[in-house]
Amino acid sequence: MDDASPSVSGDDHRDHEARELGGPGGNTAMENPVDDNSIVDAESDLPASHDAEAVEQPTTPLYDVASERVFDDQSGAADVYSSRVRKVVKGMGMLLALVVAGGIAVGAFVDVAYIGLMPGSARDTEPLLAVEGIDEFPSDGTFLFTTVQMRQRPNVWEYLWLRADRDVEVVPEELILNGRTPEENRSQNLEFMDQSKEIAVAVALERLGYDAVQSDSVIVVNTTEGDPADGLLMPQDLIVAIDGVSIPSTNMLREVLAGYEPGDEIKMEVRRAAEDQAEVVPLVLGEHPEIPGGSFIGITPVDNLMFNETFDFDVEIDSGSVGGPSAGLAFTLAVLDQLTEGELTGGADVAVTGTIDVIGNVGSVGGVVQKTAAVRDMGADVFLVPADLGGVSLEDLEDRAGDDLRIMPVATIEEALAALEEIGGNVGAVDEFAASLQGDGETGQ
């Protein structure tokens, strides 16, 4: 060795190598000196003479402030970080779940002022009839009277569910109650049912040749505050005529009013409850709340019926807790079928809806869409409905009915009998009964 050559001590030699590899003052990622005899691979920062998996590099311990933990490597810190993230996500998820649960709970207890009209039932009328003192003839076919189920004041979630159902109609509560309480509305509907049963039996007996009933006017059951009749008509007033046209029934009242427009003035002949003399009461018609462009006077009307109760037999109908007048036509046909031989239905299952008045007119009803759905679901063959569908199209009903249910609109009891004859019903038995009664001179007088 040349003495003039600069000598390099062991420590100086190591410092020189470190600087070449990016040691102190360089850019190496290694923070700790290697062993004296190791040769460092600058590409991998691992001793070249050792397998990468077999070499452990000493590192500076890591300290996590949040958990006050010391980790020997990066993986431990990453685990804590991941754990903290999971906790945050879990907390947010729980918070979101609480918010959703709270919203559901609140919605379940908040009612809305609407009524859901839902498909009800289609019930056989024959078990409801009780006949005494006259022959009766049970049938193989059935006449079914139809109902609508009402869901009053649904909660928020029920409301949304009802809205999503194609067969359900959701309407403002006031449209149904019309100023009445639910209890008052229920009571009124039960009264309507009682009257419809009386009329049904009377019309059936009239069709069979008996002198059973007559009506000469319409009774005002009540008026609604703010409607045209408010302050002009009183409960129990009798409407005898409008502009000189006789009003013997509620159906005739509707028919006459259909010829006027909102804002027209009419002159009603009214007989007050406590007076014998009639007086003329002028009234300006309002717009019907359910029929756009239709006129109305704002009363609840019923027929002023006078029944002949001198028959030596009795026919009763048990409608249970069902209210409303819409089963009138169904009960009329059921009585005719029960008192005559043969099958008035032709052996089919015939559902029926529609009011009936004392002269045999079939009136419109509410919930005809929902009733169609109920009849379809129970598998009836035919559905007799009023010709006046109250704003619902026949095409809509037929679409809802599907291929297996036949919709047949009728406007009178005679049209209903003609429809039954078309499907094979023994309508001739009704005519034969009436003819035989007339021949015997038994009209109930």
C-alpha positions as CSV (number, residue, x, y, z in Angstrom):
1,M,0.0,0.0,0.0
2,D,1.4,3.4,-0.9
3,D,1.9,5.5,2.2
4,A,0.9,8.6,0.2
5,S,-2.5,7.3,-0.4
6,P,-5.1,8.8,1.9
7,S,-6.0,6.3,4.6
8,V,-9.5,5.4,5.2
9,S,-10.5,4.2,8.6
10,G,-13.3,1.7,9.1
11,D,-15.6,4.4,10.2
12,D,-14.6,6.7,7.4
13,H,-15.1,3.9,4.9
14,R,-18.6,3.3,6.1
15,D,-19.5,7.0,5.9
16,H,-18.2,7.1,2.4
17,E,-20.3,4.1,1.3
18,A,-23.4,5.5,2.9
19,R,-23.0,8.8,1.1
20,E,-22.7,7.0,-2.2
21,L,-25.9,5.1,-1.5
22,G,-27.7,8.1,-0.3
23,G,-26.9,7.9,3.4
24,P,-26.6,10.8,5.7
25,G,-27.1,13.8,3.5
26,G,-28.5,11.6,0.7
27,N,-32.1,10.3,-0.2
28,T,-32.1,6.7,1.0
29,A,-35.3,5.4,2.7
30,M,-33.2,3.5,5.2
31,E,-32.9,5.3,8.5
32,N,-30.6,2.8,10.3
33,P,-27.0,1.8,9.5
34,V,-26.3,-1.7,8.2
35,D,-23.9,-4.2,9.5
36,D,-20.2,-3.6,8.7
37,N,-19.9,-6.6,6.4
38,S,-23.3,-6.1,4.6
39,I,-23.4,-5.0,1.0
40,V,-26.6,-2.9,0.4
41,D,-28.7,-3.3,-2.8
42,A,-29.7,0.3,-3.5
43,E,-32.7,-0.8,-5.6
44,S,-34.4,-2.8,-2.8
45,D,-32.8,-1.4,0.3
46,L,-32.1,-5.0,1.4
47,P,-28.8,-6.8,1.8
48,A,-28.0,-8.5,-1.5
49,S,-26.7,-11.6,0.2
50,H,-30.0,-12.4,1.9
51,D,-33.4,-13.5,0.8
52,A,-35.9,-10.6,1.0
53,E,-38.3,-12.6,3.1
54,A,-35.7,-13.6,5.6
55,V,-34.4,-10.2,6.4
56,E,-36.0,-8.0,9.1
57,Q,-35.2,-4.4,8.8
58,P,-35.2,-2.5,12.1
59,T,-37.6,0.4,12.0
60,T,-38.5,3.3,14.2
61,P,-41.6,2.4,16.3
62,L,-44.8,4.1,15.4
63,Y,-47.0,5.9,17.9
64,D,-50.8,6.3,17.5
65,V,-52.0,9.4,19.3
66,A,-55.7,8.5,19.4
67,S,-55.2,5.1,21.1
68,E,-51.9,5.9,22.8
69,R,-50.5,2.7,21.4
70,V,-46.9,2.1,20.1
71,F,-46.6,-0.1,17.0
72,D,-43.5,-1.8,15.7
73,D,-44.5,-1.5,12.0
74,Q,-47.0,0.1,9.6
75,S,-49.4,-2.8,9.6
76,G,-50.3,-2.3,13.2
77,A,-51.1,1.4,12.6
78,A,-53.2,0.5,9.5
79,D,-55.2,-2.0,11.6
80,V,-56.1,0.7,14.1
81,Y,-57.0,3.1,11.4
82,S,-59.2,0.5,9.7
83,S,-60.8,-0.2,13.1
84,R,-61.5,3.5,13.6
85,V,-63.1,3.8,10.1
86,R,-65.3,0.8,10.8
87,K,-66.4,2.3,14.0
88,V,-67.3,5.6,12.3
89,V,-69.2,3.9,9.5
90,K,-71.0,1.7,12.0
91,G,-71.9,4.8,14.0
92,M,-73.2,6.6,11.0
93,G,-75.2,3.5,10.0
94,M,-76.8,3.3,13.5
95,L,-77.6,7.0,13.3
96,L,-79.2,6.6,9.9
97,A,-81.2,3.5,11.1
98,L,-82.4,5.5,14.1
99,V,-83.5,8.4,11.8
100,V,-85.4,6.0,9.5
101,A,-87.0,4.1,12.4
102,G,-88.0,7.4,13.9
103,G,-89.6,8.5,10.6
104,I,-91.5,5.2,10.3
105,A,-92.7,5.4,13.9
106,V,-93.9,9.0,13.4
107,G,-95.6,8.1,10.2
108,A,-97.4,5.2,11.9
109,F,-99.0,7.6,14.4
110,V,-99.8,10.5,12.2
111,D,-103.3,10.2,10.6
112,V,-104.3,12.0,7.4
113,A,-107.8,13.4,6.7
114,Y,-108.6,11.0,3.9
115,I,-110.7,7.9,3.4
116,G,-109.6,4.9,1.4
117,L,-112.3,3.1,-0.6
118,M,-111.2,-0.5,-1.0
119,P,-112.7,-3.6,-2.6
120,G,-115.2,-5.1,-0.1
121,S,-117.2,-8.3,-0.5
122,A,-119.8,-9.9,-2.7
123,R,-122.3,-11.8,-0.5
124,D,-125.0,-14.3,-1.4
125,T,-128.4,-12.7,-0.7
126,E,-130.4,-15.9,-0.3
127,P,-129.3,-16.7,3.3
128,L,-130.4,-13.1,4.2
129,L,-134.0,-13.6,3.1
130,A,-136.7,-14.8,5.5
131,V,-140.0,-15.7,3.9
132,E,-143.2,-16.7,5.8
133,G,-146.7,-17.4,4.6
134,I,-145.9,-17.9,0.9
135,D,-144.1,-20.5,-1.1
136,E,-140.4,-20.0,-1.8
137,F,-138.1,-21.6,-4.3
138,P,-134.3,-21.9,-3.4
139,S,-132.0,-21.5,-6.3
140,D,-128.7,-23.0,-7.6
141,G,-127.4,-19.7,-8.9
142,T,-126.8,-16.7,-6.6
143,F,-127.5,-13.0,-6.5
144,L,-124.6,-11.3,-4.8
145,F,-124.8,-7.9,-3.3
146,T,-121.6,-6.0,-3.2
147,T,-119.9,-3.7,-0.7
148,V,-117.0,-1.3,-0.4
149,Q,-114.6,-1.3,2.6
150,M,-113.6,2.1,4.0
151,R,-110.4,2.9,5.7
152,Q,-111.0,6.1,7.6
153,R,-108.1,8.4,8.5
154,P,-105.2,6.1,7.5
155,N,-101.7,6.9,8.8
156,V,-99.0,8.2,6.5
157,W,-97.7,4.8,5.5
158,E,-101.2,3.4,5.0
159,Y,-102.1,6.4,2.9
160,L,-99.1,5.8,0.6
161,W,-99.9,2.1,0.3
162,L,-103.5,2.8,-0.6
163,R,-102.4,5.4,-3.2
164,A,-100.3,2.7,-4.9
165,D,-103.2,0.2,-5.2
166,R,-105.0,0.5,-8.6
167,D,-108.3,-0.8,-7.2
168,V,-108.3,1.7,-4.3
169,E,-109.6,5.2,-4.4
170,V,-108.4,7.7,-1.8
171,V,-110.6,10.7,-1.4
172,P,-110.7,13.7,1.1
173,E,-112.6,12.8,4.2
174,E,-115.0,15.7,3.8
175,L,-116.2,14.4,0.5
176,I,-117.7,11.3,2.2
177,L,-118.7,12.8,5.6
178,N,-120.1,16.1,4.2
179,G,-120.0,17.8,7.6
180,R,-121.1,14.7,9.6
181,T,-119.1,12.9,12.2
182,P,-118.2,9.3,11.3
183,E,-120.8,8.1,13.8
184,E,-123.5,10.3,12.2
185,N,-122.5,9.0,8.8
186,R,-122.7,5.4,9.9
187,S,-126.1,6.0,11.4
188,Q,-127.4,7.6,8.2
189,N,-126.1,4.8,6.0
190,L,-127.9,2.2,8.2
191,E,-131.1,4.2,7.7
192,F,-130.5,4.2,4.0
193,M,-130.1,0.4,4.1
194,D,-133.3,0.0,6.0
195,Q,-135.2,2.0,3.5
196,S,-133.6,0.3,0.5
197,K,-134.7,-3.1,1.9
198,E,-138.3,-1.9,2.2
199,I,-138.3,-0.5,-1.3
200,A,-136.7,-3.6,-2.7
201,V,-139.4,-5.9,-1.2
202,A,-142.1,-3.5,-2.4
203,V,-140.8,-3.2,-5.9
204,A,-140.4,-7.0,-6.2
205,L,-144.0,-7.5,-5.0
206,E,-145.2,-4.8,-7.4
207,R,-143.5,-6.6,-10.2
208,L,-145.2,-9.8,-9.2
209,G,-148.6,-8.1,-9.4
210,Y,-149.2,-6.9,-5.8
211,D,-150.2,-3.3,-5.0
212,A,-147.3,-2.7,-2.6
213,V,-146.0,0.8,-2.4
214,Q,-146.2,4.4,-3.7
215,S,-144.3,7.6,-3.2
216,D,-145.5,11.1,-4.0
217,S,-142.6,13.3,-2.9
218,V,-139.0,13.4,-1.5
219,I,-138.2,13.9,2.1
220,V,-135.4,16.3,3.1
221,V,-133.4,14.4,5.7
222,N,-130.9,17.2,6.3
223,T,-129.1,20.1,4.8
224,T,-125.4,21.0,4.9
225,E,-124.2,24.4,6.1
226,G,-123.1,26.6,3.2
227,D,-124.9,24.6,0.5
228,P,-127.7,26.2,-1.6
229,A,-130.5,24.7,0.5
230,D,-129.0,25.9,3.8
231,G,-131.6,28.1,5.5
232,L,-134.2,27.5,2.8
233,L,-135.2,23.9,3.5
234,M,-135.5,22.1,6.8
235,P,-135.4,18.4,7.9
236,Q,-138.7,16.6,7.1
237,D,-139.7,19.1,4.4
238,L,-141.3,17.4,1.4
239,I,-140.2,18.4,-2.1
240,V,-143.3,17.9,-4.2
241,A,-142.3,19.5,-7.6
242,I,-139.5,21.5,-9.3
243,D,-140.6,24.1,-11.9
244,G,-143.9,22.3,-12.2
245,V,-142.4,18.8,-12.7
246,S,-143.6,16.2,-10.1
247,I,-140.8,14.8,-7.9
248,P,-142.1,11.4,-6.6
249,S,-138.7,9.9,-5.9
250,T,-135.0,10.7,-5.3
251,N,-134.1,9.3,-8.7
252,M,-136.6,11.7,-10.3
253,L,-135.1,14.5,-8.3
254,R,-131.6,13.7,-9.7
255,E,-133.0,13.3,-13.2
256,V,-134.6,16.7,-13.1
257,L,-131.6,18.4,-11.6
258,A,-129.4,17.0,-14.4
259,G,-131.2,19.2,-16.8
260,Y,-130.0,22.4,-15.0
261,E,-126.6,24.0,-14.7
262,P,-124.9,25.5,-11.6
263,G,-126.1,29.0,-11.1
264,D,-129.6,28.4,-12.5
265,E,-132.6,29.4,-10.3
266,I,-135.3,26.8,-9.7
267,K,-138.7,27.1,-8.0
268,M,-139.4,24.2,-5.6
269,E,-142.9,23.3,-4.4
270,V,-142.3,22.4,-0.8
271,R,-144.6,21.1,1.9
272,R,-143.4,21.9,5.3
273,A,-143.4,19.3,8.0
274,A,-145.8,21.1,10.3
275,E,-148.1,22.5,7.5
276,D,-150.5,21.1,5.0
277,Q,-150.1,23.8,2.4
278,A,-147.2,23.8,0.0
279,E,-145.2,26.9,-0.7
280,V,-142.9,27.9,-3.5
281,V,-139.2,28.2,-2.5
282,P,-136.8,29.8,-5.0
283,L,-133.2,28.4,-4.9
284,V,-130.0,29.0,-6.9
285,L,-128.3,25.7,-7.7
286,G,-124.7,25.1,-6.8
287,E,-122.0,23.0,-8.5
288,H,-122.0,19.4,-7.4
289,P,-118.9,18.6,-5.3
290,E,-118.4,15.1,-6.9
291,I,-119.7,15.8,-10.5
292,P,-117.9,18.6,-12.3
293,G,-120.4,20.7,-14.1
294,G,-123.3,19.0,-12.3
295,S,-125.8,21.0,-10.2
296,F,-127.2,20.2,-6.8
297,I,-129.3,21.7,-4.0
298,G,-127.4,20.4,-1.0
299,I,-129.7,18.0,0.8
300,T,-129.9,14.4,1.8
301,P,-133.1,13.1,0.2
302,V,-135.1,9.9,0.7
303,D,-138.4,8.8,-0.9
304,N,-141.6,9.6,1.0
305,L,-142.9,6.0,0.9
306,M,-146.3,4.6,1.8
307,F,-146.3,0.8,2.0
308,N,-149.2,-1.5,1.8
309,E,-148.8,-3.8,4.9
310,T,-152.0,-5.8,4.5
311,F,-150.5,-8.9,2.9
312,D,-151.0,-12.2,4.6
313,F,-147.3,-13.1,4.2
314,D,-144.0,-11.6,5.2
315,V,-140.6,-11.1,3.5
316,E,-137.7,-9.8,5.6
317,I,-134.1,-9.1,4.7
318,D,-131.3,-9.3,7.2
319,S,-128.4,-7.0,6.0
320,G,-126.5,-7.2,9.3
321,S,-124.1,-4.2,9.8
322,V,-123.9,-3.2,6.2
323,G,-125.1,0.3,5.4
324,G,-126.0,2.4,2.4
325,P,-128.7,2.1,-0.3
326,S,-126.7,0.4,-3.1
327,A,-128.0,-3.1,-2.5
328,G,-131.6,-2.1,-3.5
329,L,-131.5,-3.7,-7.0
330,A,-129.8,-6.9,-5.7
331,F,-132.4,-7.4,-3.0
332,T,-135.2,-6.8,-5.5
333,L,-134.0,-9.5,-7.8
334,A,-133.3,-11.8,-4.9
335,V,-136.9,-11.6,-3.7
336,L,-138.2,-12.2,-7.2
337,D,-136.0,-15.2,-7.5
338,Q,-137.0,-16.6,-4.1
339,L,-140.8,-16.3,-4.8
340,T,-140.8,-17.7,-8.3
341,E,-140.0,-21.1,-9.8
342,G,-136.9,-21.7,-11.9
343,E,-133.6,-20.0,-11.9
344,L,-133.8,-16.2,-12.5
345,T,-130.0,-16.2,-12.6
346,G,-129.9,-19.1,-15.2
347,G,-127.7,-20.9,-12.6
348,A,-124.9,-18.3,-12.8
349,D,-123.4,-16.2,-10.0
350,V,-124.7,-12.7,-10.7
351,A,-123.3,-9.8,-8.7
352,V,-125.5,-6.7,-8.5
353,T,-125.1,-3.1,-7.4
354,G,-127.5,-0.1,-7.8
355,T,-130.2,1.7,-5.9
356,I,-133.8,1.1,-6.6
357,D,-136.7,3.5,-6.3
358,V,-140.4,2.9,-5.9
359,I,-141.0,3.0,-9.6
360,G,-138.2,0.6,-10.5
361,N,-135.5,3.0,-11.6
362,V,-131.9,1.9,-10.9
363,G,-129.7,4.7,-9.5
364,S,-126.0,5.3,-9.5
365,V,-123.8,4.2,-6.6
366,G,-120.4,5.0,-5.2
367,G,-117.4,2.7,-5.2
368,V,-118.4,0.9,-8.4
369,V,-114.7,0.4,-9.3
370,Q,-113.9,-1.2,-6.0
371,K,-117.0,-3.4,-6.2
372,T,-115.9,-4.6,-9.7
373,A,-112.6,-5.6,-8.2
374,A,-114.3,-7.5,-5.4
375,V,-116.6,-9.3,-7.8
376,R,-113.8,-10.2,-10.1
377,D,-111.7,-11.6,-7.3
378,M,-114.5,-13.8,-6.0
379,G,-115.1,-15.3,-9.4
380,A,-118.7,-14.2,-10.3
381,D,-120.0,-14.6,-13.9
382,V,-121.9,-11.4,-14.4
383,F,-122.0,-8.0,-12.8
384,L,-125.2,-5.9,-13.1
385,V,-124.3,-2.2,-12.7
386,P,-126.3,1.0,-13.0
387,A,-126.3,2.6,-16.5
388,D,-125.4,5.8,-14.8
389,L,-121.9,5.0,-13.5
390,G,-121.4,8.4,-11.9
391,G,-118.4,9.5,-14.0
392,V,-116.7,6.1,-14.3
393,S,-116.4,4.8,-17.8
394,L,-117.8,1.4,-18.8
395,E,-114.5,0.7,-20.6
396,D,-112.6,1.2,-17.3
397,L,-114.9,-1.3,-15.5
398,E,-114.5,-3.8,-18.3
399,D,-110.8,-3.4,-18.2
400,R,-110.7,-4.1,-14.4
401,A,-113.2,-6.9,-14.7
402,G,-110.9,-9.0,-17.0
403,D,-112.0,-11.7,-19.4
404,D,-114.1,-13.8,-17.1
405,L,-116.5,-11.2,-15.7
406,R,-119.2,-9.7,-17.9
407,I,-120.4,-6.2,-17.0
408,M,-124.0,-5.4,-17.9
409,P,-125.4,-1.9,-17.3
410,V,-129.1,-1.5,-16.6
411,A,-131.3,1.6,-15.9
412,T,-134.5,-0.1,-14.7
413,I,-135.8,-3.3,-13.1
414,E,-137.1,-4.3,-16.5
415,E,-133.7,-3.9,-18.1
416,A,-132.2,-6.0,-15.3
417,L,-134.7,-8.7,-16.0
418,A,-133.9,-8.5,-19.7
419,A,-130.2,-8.9,-19.0
420,L,-130.9,-12.0,-16.9
421,E,-133.0,-13.5,-19.6
422,E,-130.1,-12.9,-22.0
423,I,-127.8,-15.1,-19.9
424,G,-130.5,-17.8,-19.6
425,G,-132.5,-16.7,-16.6
426,N,-136.1,-17.9,-16.3
427,V,-137.7,-14.4,-16.4
428,G,-140.9,-15.9,-17.7
429,A,-141.6,-17.3,-14.2
430,V,-142.0,-13.7,-12.9
431,D,-144.5,-12.8,-15.7
432,E,-146.4,-16.1,-15.0
433,F,-146.7,-15.3,-11.3
434,A,-148.0,-11.8,-12.0
435,A,-150.5,-13.1,-14.5
436,S,-151.8,-15.8,-12.1
437,L,-152.2,-13.2,-9.4
438,Q,-154.2,-10.9,-11.6
439,G,-156.3,-13.8,-12.7
440,D,-157.1,-14.6,-9.1
441,G,-157.8,-11.0,-8.3
442,E,-155.2,-10.9,-5.4
443,T,-153.5,-7.6,-5.5
444,G,-153.2,-6.9,-1.8
445,Q,-156.0,-4.4,-1.7
